[in-house]
């Protein structure tokens, strides 16, 4: 069983940076695709970024491309989301998620088997 624990959320001014971390506990972490999703109040959960297992490839939502960077450290069982040039519309609860190697499209939250509890990110204007 994989347990995911996010940290690093908080309040930041628009234009500032924030770095989220997700620690994976349990079974082999390196064999899972990892991703970040977010959910704002009254909105559906949306894809933010994903990184594949093995030779890492990354995927980003258009709304964060060029501002956010996802990375992983298999030795530390961790995945990170570096967020730069934050905007008020980035305000949401951010969730870490893990999908098995043969999962379907990584942009779909239904393809992820494990989820963290979420961490709040608030960007003030």
N, C-alpha and C positions, 0 to 999 in steps of 0.2 A: 504494500500500500504506500502511495506517495502522499506526503503531506507538504503543502506549500505555505510558507509564511512570508508575507510581504512586510516591508518597512521602508521608511524614507519619505513618506508623504508629509504634507504640511501646508503652511500658508506662505505664498511667495508673491512678490509684485510682478506685474506684467513685464516681460522682457528678461526676467531672471531665469536661472537654472534650478533644476532639482534632479536628484538621482534616486531612483527607486531600486530596491534590492528584493530579491525573492530567494529564500533558502528552501531547498527541497530536502525533505527527510524521508528515509525509507529505501525503497528499491532503487535500482540503478537509474541514475538521473541522466547519464550521458546518452541513453538510448531513446530519449523522448524529445519530440519537438516541444519548444517552449514559446509562450506568447504572453503578450499583455493585451488586455481588453479594458475598456472603461465604460462606466455608466453614470450619466448625469441624471439629476432628479427629473422624473417624468419622461425619460427617454429610454430607448432600448439599449441593451449592452452592445457596444460596438468594438470592432477590431482596431487595434492600434499598431502592433508590430509582432512579428514572429521570427524565430531563428530555428533552423532545422538541426536535427541531430547529425552526427558524423561530421562531414565537411560542412561547416556552417554556411548556410545561405540565409539571407535576411529578406524580409518582406515588410512593407510599411503601408499604412493607410495614406491616401493622398494628403489628408489634412495635417499630417505630422512629418511628411517626407522632407528631409533637409533640416529638420529641427530636432528630431528624436533619433536616438541610436540604441539598438538593442545589442546586447552581448552576453556571453555566457562563460563561466569558468567551471568546467567539469570537475576539476580537482577539488573545488570548494563547493560543489553541488549548488551553484548559484547562477542566477540570471539577473541582468541589470537593465534598467531603462534610463539612459541619460536624456534628460529633457532640457532643451535650450530654447531661448526666445519664447518663453511661455506666454500664452494668451488667455484672457478670461474664459474663452470658450473651451479651454482645456480642463476647466474645473470639472471634476468627476471623482468617483471612487474607481481606483485602478486595481484590477485583478490580475494576478499571475495564473497561468494555466499550463497544463501539460497534456500532450497528445501522444499516443503510441506511434511507432515508426510508420505504420501503414494507414495512418489517419487520412481522411479526405482533405479537401481544401482547408488550409490553415487559417483562412479568414473567417471560417464559420465556427461559432462558439459551440455548436452541437457536436463537433468532432473532438472536443477536449474532454478527457476523462476526469481530470483532477483540477481543482480550483482552490486558490487561497481565499482568505476571509476579506481581502480588500484593504486598501489604504487610501485615505482621503487626500486629494490634491485640490487646493483652492488657490486660484490665481486672482489677485485683486487688480483692479484697473487704476 
